[in-house]
Amino acid sequence: MPDVRTQEIAAEQQVVDRVYERLEGMRAQATALAGEGHRRAAASSISGLVERDAMVHRAAAQLRALDAEAEGLVFGRLDFDDGETYHVGRLGVRDGLEPLLIDWRAPAAEPFYRATSGEPFGVVRRRVIICRGPKVMDLDDDVLSPDDVGDLRVLGEGALLAALRRSRGPHMRDIVTTIQREQDAAIRAPARGVTVITGGPGTGKTQVALHRAAYLLYTDRARFTGGRILVVGPSTVFTNYISRVLPSLGEDSVHLRSLGELVDGVTATRRDSPQVAQIKGSDRMRDVLIELMWQTPPTAPDRLRLVYAGQVLTLGARDLAEARRRVRTRCEATGTTPNAARTAAAAVLLDALWARVDGPHLDRYLFSEDIGDRGEFHRFLQAWWPALTPTKVLSWLAETARVVGLDARAAETLAGSYRGRSDWSVDDVPLLDELTELLGDLPAAPRAPEPEWQLRELTTGTRHVATFVLSCALRDGWELYAPGHPTPIALAGPTIDNDAVAAAQRWAEAVILREGHRVLSWTDGFDPHGEEGYVPVLAEPLPVAEADDDPPAEDPYLHVILDEAQDLSPMECRMIARRAEYASMTVVGDLAQATHPLAVGSWPQLLARLGKRESRTIKLQTGYRVPQAIADYAALVLTPGIAPTRSYRPGGTLSVRQVDDLHAAVGEAVRQAPRDATIAVIATDAAAEALATLVDVPDVAVVPASLVKGLEYDHVILVEPADIVAAEPRGLNRLYVALTRAVAGLVVLHRQTLPAALRG
Ligand SMILES: Nc1ncnc2c1ncn2[C@@H]1O[C@H](COP(=O)(O)OP(=O)(O)OP(=O)(O)O)[C@@H](O)[C@H]1O
């Protein structure tokens, strides 16, 4: 006769089997629907069918993601006092009208995470079903009666302990079966406004942030699907570590980026020294960058020499500097970015050259036309006012001895950080992003000319032309149209006879030159009204894109989740704020772990940097990573007044050893660490480099202290705390972060005296 447990497991297995059977059916249906074509399903007269098909498609997509993760789909059951029972899982499954499995994010599943004996929500029993794929392995029942309330109010204690004991892999695993009450409240907080989630190390902030992303997608999929949620983490090591959590929840449409990956085309992983980070992170860098982008490019020629009407016209370095200053003033007054300023630059140079022409009888238009015809003027213009990319401008800093807006020492520190480097640091990324905005779009690549038949196609109304067009209207005389404009930008008026095509073309060439383009010759074309006209062949491709042809603006993010947000510098906040303009936010962090020299002292201060106001704050109190003994030791370095995290994790070993030979001691500690565990040696960035060659053992990671934030390992060997503290202004906070990475064992090795806080 099987015992009750075995019987219960068998009963649950039947339910799980039914769920998988139904899913198989849905999968087959989805494949068939895909084969049939979605249009046919959508055209069905029964609207319920369309909804069902959509559900089947969605389930199939989720299943693909879940299959890849091989996680059990069913993990919970709730029994209510009215006799009702449901099963809770990673996705919702119905058989006809009967719900077989409730999605963990559905309101009906909330009691699974919230019910306590004090507030049971009608639940009499919560059961965690421990599955390996489709096979039920074990059950953990929680009978809710008033006597059950323990000190920590842990829900599903057996399952939680089992989850905490599970061996650690290279990636973080989801916690969907064991989310705790306070975590659930944070996950399900309203999407709107800004939700700040704080808590000590290991309280599950990152987990909450990721489960919240999955929750928001569930509650408003139409709004958030397709990459409208952005999750930002501090480093690529960290984003890689957490990258499996959302797929294991069946969600793959969230953008997960590290701070070094927010600008297209750049993947930065290296951090600058605190001294450099302090300069690059400060918001005065915006002014520095503005000065930099208007300065004379290092490759620009410093003399312009042309011959006109037998006269040698020269602009020397001082004239050119003055001309550049005038272009800047003109552009700043009109909000023109440097990349859109070549037209203005041409006009200012022509003014300066004309001022040197001796001879009152000479004509200004003819002068512009003649000079404009000279290839040398255009070659000069391109070199003197080149198209600028953010990377090009930032690289000038390596060579710039005097940086407007910085004192000499800061300028030298900044320049030094670029010398001899070919890669960008994470701290450069906000500067590149700022420059992208400041410089404006690059002139567009040349577009294929419109086929002639398309030009003739016009029957009624006006069109936007793709290039300049010169045409002659019967009553108004010669008109010149510019790209993208349906109305003329210039009218010749009665001065040019309607038949004098050559004169009209000369006039138009002068106007076009003022717009920054040189005409080589003319061909036939059509104006915006479909009338025949002349189209110039330009020396350079047109930088102006027709309004209709602009690439669609990228969809903005609608929710931005920031992890380790305590560390964002003012420039990083500006970069995030640009992406979060239309977004609600979830801001996650721990001020005690702030290590950036410009980190904020409070959450309202951070939100002010982001241009947002706090809507709600949720503080997580219980730690799940660090055992209490290690948490208490780490808390010694905290500022007095900050309470250590109350840890739920049992066990843990702590050993603090003073040694003579650090390298030998590290080798010994690595040999003694259990083999089936994840092991990290954490040291200052400089020491980590040396240790990495020394500790060449597979599965043992040597991690620089600056990269360890957000990560965790079963065993941590921490090397020379005094050096970690001394390495940077917020060294104590860095030490606190390093001390709170261990899940089971922490070995602290030191040769020097320990930092005062740890001696206590
Ligand atoms: N409810 C839970 N059930 C099981 N494990 C949990 C739970 N909450 C957190 N954990 C585990 O605790 C560890 C720490 O979680 P997490 O990294 O999210 O904490 P954190 O607050 O972001 O830490 P830090 O501030 O150090 O970055 C992880 O291994 C996580 O899986």
The ligand as an SDF file (V2000), in Angstrom:
LIG
                    3D

 31 33  0  0  0  0  0  0  0  0999 V2000
   12.4890   34.0000   -3.1360 N   0  0  0  0  0  0  0  0  0  0  0  0
   13.6300   33.4170   -3.4170 C   0  0  0  0  0  0  0  0  0  0  0  0
   13.7140   32.0920   -3.5790 N   0  0  0  0  0  0  0  0  0  0  0  0
   14.8840   31.4900   -3.8760 C   0  0  0  0  0  0  0  0  0  0  0  0
   16.0310   32.1360   -4.0480 N   0  0  0  0  0  0  0  0  0  0  0  0
   16.0030   33.4630   -3.9080 C   0  0  0  0  0  0  0  0  0  0  0  0
   14.8180   34.1730   -3.5950 C   0  0  0  0  0  0  0  0  0  0  0  0
   15.1050   35.4830   -3.5580 N   0  0  0  0  0  0  0  0  0  0  0  0
   16.4060   35.6040   -3.8360 C   0  0  0  0  0  0  0  0  0  0  0  0
   16.9610   34.3990   -4.0540 N   0  0  0  0  0  0  0  0  0  0  0  0
   18.3470   34.1010   -4.3980 C   0  0  0  0  0  0  0  0  0  0  0  0
   19.1880   34.9280   -3.6330 O   0  0  0  0  0  0  0  0  0  0  0  0
   20.3120   35.3170   -4.3950 C   0  0  0  0  0  0  0  0  0  0  0  0
   20.4390   36.8090   -4.4270 C   0  0  0  0  0  0  0  0  0  0  0  0
   19.4340   37.3790   -5.2450 O   0  0  0  0  0  0  0  0  0  0  0  0
   19.6940   38.6910   -6.0890 P   0  0  0  0  0  0  0  0  0  0  0  0
   20.9960   38.5890   -6.7950 O   0  0  0  0  0  0  0  0  0  0  0  0
   18.4770   38.9800   -6.8370 O   0  0  0  0  0  0  0  0  0  0  0  0
   19.8850   39.7220   -4.8680 O   0  0  0  0  0  0  0  0  0  0  0  0
   20.2270   41.2650   -4.9370 P   0  0  0  0  0  0  0  0  0  0  0  0
   19.4200   41.9140   -3.8640 O   0  0  0  0  0  0  0  0  0  0  0  0
   20.0800   41.7760   -6.3110 O   0  0  0  0  0  0  0  0  0  0  0  0
   21.7490   41.2440   -4.5030 O   0  0  0  0  0  0  0  0  0  0  0  0
   22.8920   42.3600   -4.7450 P   0  0  0  0  0  0  0  0  0  0  0  0
   22.4320   43.6110   -4.0560 O   0  0  0  0  0  0  0  0  0  0  0  0
   24.0850   41.7860   -4.0960 O   0  0  0  0  0  0  0  0  0  0  0  0
   23.0420   42.5140   -6.2010 O   0  0  0  0  0  0  0  0  0  0  0  0
   20.1290   34.7030   -5.7670 C   0  0  0  0  0  0  0  0  0  0  0  0
   20.8100   33.4820   -5.8290 O   0  0  0  0  0  0  0  0  0  0  0  0
   18.6490   34.4580   -5.8370 C   0  0  0  0  0  0  0  0  0  0  0  0
   18.3230   33.4360   -6.7170 O   0  0  0  0  0  0  0  0  0  0  0  0
  1  2  1  0
  2  3  1  0
  2  7  2  0
  3  4  2  0
  4  5  1  0
  5  6  2  0
  6  7  1  0
  6 10  1  0
  7  8  1  0
  8  9  2  0
  9 10  1  0
 10 11  1  0
 11 12  1  0
 11 30  1  0
 12 13  1  0
 13 14  1  0
 13 28  1  0
 14 15  1  0
 15 16  1  0
 16 17  2  0
 16 18  1  0
 16 19  1  0
 19 20  1  0
 20 21  2  0
 20 22  1  0
 20 23  1  0
 23 24  1  0
 24 25  2  0
 24 26  1  0
 24 27  1  0
 28 29  1  0
 28 30  1  0
 30 31  1  0
M  END
$$$$
